[in-house]
Amino acid sequence: MTAVLSFLQGIGRVFLAFLATTGRLSLFAISGTSHCFRGPWYFRIIGRQMLEIGYYSLPVVGLTAVFAGMVLALQSYTGFARFSAEGAIANVVVLSITRELGPVLAGLMVAGRIGAAMAAEIGTMRVTEQIDALTTLSTNPIKYLIAPRLIAGVTMMPLLVFIADIIGVFGGYLVAVYKLGFNPSNYLQNTWNFLEASDVISGLVKASVFGFIVTLMGCYHGYHSKGGAQGVGAATTNAVVSASILILCFDYILTEIFFAK
């Protein structure tokens, strides 16, 4: 009987801790989002974060996208050749890149790069009491630290994903034309004819949501870090892991909303 009660108590503690964390995260997200729509705005910080998220993340996202498109074209050819359906490779590549692989891979790469950096930076400010100093100087830390990063994440991720879509489709084109022997004009024509605006728009909407998730989790875990250098390291790890999991969860939810019949 004691073992059963201890087991139930453990489940209860985990459930209550989950609810408490969810509540804190929700309040933090609401507070940060509300400050995005209320001045004053720190445009210099917003611009710097846009540069960090967009421009400096482009090389890793571009490399990921081009190799994803190349592998996708190669694997599609291997499978479709069994059914003499090689002509559908262009359709599969452009659909997979714009709907799924572009937003998801870009979100995961940015989470590993930007989410970790944000958590480490804000976490260091927390443990060295710089955030408390901002409050002492009558500067709202949410408006100064969190809101610019949320704005930059939501605005720059769609642009980053749009470029990644182009690079990924180009990677598939390279493999299809120069390795598999496809006609270049026919491949491009099939890609253009099959592509629909809803495919691109759904991917860009996903990108905005993923950008919000990445910046939110990086800021949240950094803002609530404690325990010195070890706490900053834990916040960095938690930011990347939680952002990656939420990206995959919301990817399914958004796909269900856009494409479920």
N, C-alpha and C positions, 0 to 999 in steps of 0.2 A: 504493500500500500504506500509506503514511504517513497519507494522508487517511482511509482506512478505519479505521486504528487510532485516530486522533484522534476520529473519530465514535463509535467504540465506547467509548472512554474517557469521552467526554462523557456518553453514555447511562449508563455505570456510575456516574459521579459523581452524576448526578441520582438514580439508583435508590438508591444508598447514602445520599444525603442525605434522600431520602424515608423510608427505613427508620429512619434515626436520629431524624428528627422524629416519626415515628409512635411510636417507642419512648419518647421523652421525653414525648409527649403522653399515652400510655397510663399511664406511671408517675405523671405528674402527676394524671391523673384518678383513678387508684386511691388515691393518697395523699389527695387532697381528699375523695373519697367516704368513705374509712375514717374520716376525722376528723368527718364528719357524724354518725356513730353513736357517737362516743366523746366524753365530756365532758372538760373543762368546755365549756358552750355559752355563747356571747355573745349573750344574748337581745336586748339593746338594738340590737346591730348587725344581727341577723336581722330584727328589727322594722323598722328603718330601710330595709333592703334590700327587704323585702316592700312597704313603702309606695312605694318608688321604682319597683319593677318593676310592681306592680299598680295602685295608685291613679294615679300620675302618668303611667303609660303608657296609661290608659284613654281619654283624648280622642283620641289619634292612632289607636289601634286601633279605637275606635268609629266614627270618621269613615271609616276604610278599610273596615270591615265594612258600614256602611250603604250606601256607594256601590257596593261590590261586589255586594250584594244587589240594588240598583236596576238596575245594568247587566246583571246576570245575568237578571233578569226581563224586561228590555226585549229583550235579544238572544235569549232563549228564545222569546219571542212572535214575533219576526221569523222565526225558523227554523221553529217549529212551525205557524205559520199556513199554511205551504205544504202541510202534510199534515192540516190541520184537527184538530190535536191541542193546541189552546190550553189545554185542561183540565189538561195535564200540567205546566204551568209551576210550580204550587205544589210539586209533587213534586220537580222538578229543582232549584228554589231551595233547599229545605230539605235535600235530600240533598247538594248541592254545598257548601253553607255548613258543615254540621255535619261532613262527612267530610273535606273538603279545604281550601276557601278560608278558613274560620275559623282553623284551626290554622296553616296555612302563612302567610297574610297577617299574622296576629298575630306569628308567629315572626320573620318578616322585619322587621316594624316594630320589634319589641323588640330585634332584633339591631342595627338601625341606631341605636337610641336608647340602650339599656342596654349592649349589648356594647361599643360605642365608648366610652361613659362609664367603664365598668369598666376597659377597657384603658388609657385615658388616666390614670385615677386611680392605679391600681396601678403603671403604668409610670412616672409621675412620682415615686411613692414609691421605686421601684427606682433611678432615676437620681440621686435626691437622697439615697440611702442611708438612707432611713427604714426600709426592710425590714431592713437590717443592724442598725439600732438596735433593732428589735423583738427580733431574735435576741439581741443583747447584753443586753436586759432580760429574758431567759429567757421570751419570749413566742413561741410557735410561729407563724410568719407564715402557714402553711397553715391552721391552725385559726382564726386571728384574721381573716384576709383572705379566704380562699378558701371555706372550709366554710360560713360564713353566706350567702354569695352563691349557692352551689349549692343550699342548702336553700330560700332564697327563690325562686330560679328554678323549681325543681321544684314547689313548692307553689302559687305564685301564677299561673303560666302557665295551668293548667287553669281557674282561676276567671276569668282574663282572657278566655280563649277561650270559656268558657260564656256570658259576657256578650256577647262579639262575635257568637256564634251567634244570640242573641236579637235583637241590633240588626240583623244582616244579614238575617234572615228578615223583620224588620219593614220594612227597606228594600225588599225584594221585594214585600211587601204594599202599601206605599204606591204603588209604580209600577203594580202589577196592578189595584188598586182605583180609584185616582184618575186614572190616565192611560189604562189599557187597558180600564176599564169592567167589571171582574170584580165579582161579588157578594161583599161582605165575608165573610158567614157561610160561604158555600160555599168560598171560598178558605182560610179558617182551618180549616174542617172537613177539606178535602183535605190540608192541611199536617199536621194532627194525625193523621189516619188513616194517612198514608204514613210518618210518622216512627217509627223503631224505636229502642229503647234502645241497640242495638249501634252505631248510627250515631253517637250522641252519645258513647258510651263510647270508641269508637275515636278520635274527635277529641280527647277529653280525654287519652287515653293519649299520642297524638301531641304534645299540648301539653306534657305533662310532659317528654317526651324532648327537645323543642325548647327548653324552658326550661333543661334541663341543658346542652344544646349551646351555647346563647347565653352562659350564664354561664361555662361551662368555657373557651370560646375567648377570651372577654374577659379572664378571669383569667390564662389561660396566656400569651397574647401580652403582656399587661401585666407579668406576673411575670418574663418572660424578656427584656424589652426592654433595650436598651443603646444608648449613643451619644448621650445627651443629648436635646434637644428633637426632633431629627430621628428618633431611635430611637423616641420615644414616638408621633410621628406615624405612623411605619411600623407600629408595633404596633397602633394604632387601626384603620388601614386593613386590616391582615391579620386582625384580629379580626372585623370586619364581613364581609369577603369569605369567610373560611373558615367562619364560622357560617352564612352564607346558602347556601353550597354544600352543607354538611353537612345543613342542614335539608331541602333538596330531595332529596338522596340518601337520607336516612332516611325521608322521606315515601314514597318508592317502596318501600323495604324494609318499612315498617310496613303500607302498603297491601297489599303482597303477602302479608304474614302474616295480616292480618285478613280479606281479601276474596278471595284466590286460591282457585279451586275445583280 
